[in-house]
Amino acid sequence: MKTYINPEENTWDDILKRPLFNVGELTQQVQVILNDIKTSGIKAIRKYTEKFDGVFISDIAVGQEEITEAINLVDETLKESILTAAGNIRKFHESQIPQTSKIETTPGVICWQKPVPIEKVGLYIPGGSAPLFSTVLMLAIPAKIAGCKEIILCTPPDKEGKINPAILFAAKVVGVTKIFKLGGIQAIGAMAYGVDCVPRVNKIFGPGNQYVMAAKQLVSINDVAIDMPAGPSEVAVMADSGANPAFIAADLLSQAEHGPDSQVVLITNDALLIGQVEQELTRQLNELPRKAIAEKALANSQAIVLNDVQAMINLINSYAPEHLIISMKNYLEVAEQITNAGSVFLGNYTPESAGDYASGTNHTLPTNGWARSFSGVNLDSYLRKITFQEITSEGMKTLGPVIETMAAAEQLNAHKNAVTVRLNDIRKSN
């Protein structure tokens, strides 16, 4: 880890710069593929599936027989774990169900909002080096609670044209409507445009590599809504002398193993802690099957010593991490001052892995600093809110002159007249 001792505030952005790639060239490559999918449909879908996933698939839809066969392959202990996690995720998201209340802003003027589910949602589930069946739970459960009519799932097939059995089991548990063997850009294109048996959706959710993220952002310009912009996964750990070095190292590695472009950061007011964490990193790293991936991420990791706790808080709020772990004695007090983070994990016994899998919170979170302006996926992500208003004749008599005055001041006389004709009618009736 690169270590910085009390760096000046004007250097923080450079120290914590996210991994960069050539966005212009990437976007151009992705747009060419999306254009091909839009014009050539299933023919292009099959071509790119063969090119990128190494398998030709004639029927991209997953049938009930294949789902049943896959479910029988899933270990019973894993099934129970998935069911437990699903229960916690459902409980947490059900607590977010909005209540409709009517407000009388002025006597005779009643306003309210009604939450309405997005009818068709598309879920992208990565299935390459790490088949993320947990993401099925995170995305489909709130969609189901919201009342989405169609929940479409796309995930890449393996070299035999199969989908990971745990992904299919999770999809069955949470009520996914249709499942397709589609990965990468071709999955995003199919859901954005509607290709063959894949319906066009209203909003696309889910993580993915830089190609998937670029495809999502491109289709969001004209064709479909997306959950949020995103980039490589990241974690920041705030720690003091009361933190456990082994725990910190384990948390840093849990993010580092996601990919070589993942970013892991340690911020502490105890310089001695850094050496202890580095020793644990070396020990634990040698036990990881994904050691090579984690090593590349750690090569770009940072450890920052800031003697002042308020400076630590200011740095975190400036960086806006996807995941933030606060391993400090006064973690609740510190947490109250955090304003920019995707998801926060408090105390020595709350690993980021808990949020990734089973505590109940959602793990689909804003990265790359987007936590300054975006929330993670939640029940609201699957809802539209329509506003309603009802004005009685008495309400119009009170509010009408206000509207007339404002409309006239903006020189929008038709707006004014829409009120005037009603006021005249009310006067005649009386």
Secondary structure, DSSP 8 states (H G I E B T S, - for coil): -EEEES--GGGHHHHT------HHHHHHHHHHHHHHHHHHTHHHHHHHHHHHHS---S--B--HHHHHHHHTTS-HHHHHHHHHHHHHHHHHHHTT------EEEETTEEEEEEEEE-SEEEEE---SSS--HHHHHHHHHHHHHHT-SEEEEEE---TTS---HHHHHHHHHHT-SEEEE--HHHHHHHHHH-BTTB---SEEE----HHHHHHHHHHHHHT-EES----S-EEEEEE-TTS-HHHHHHHHHHHHTT-TT-EEEEEES-HHHHHHHHHHHHHHHTT-TTHHHHHHHHHT-EEEE-S-HHHHHHHHHHH--SEEEEESTTHHHHHTT--S-SEEEESTT--HHHHHHTSSS------TTGGGT---S-GGGGEEEEEEEEE-HHHHHHHHHHHHHHHHHTT-HHHHHHHHHHHHHHHHH-
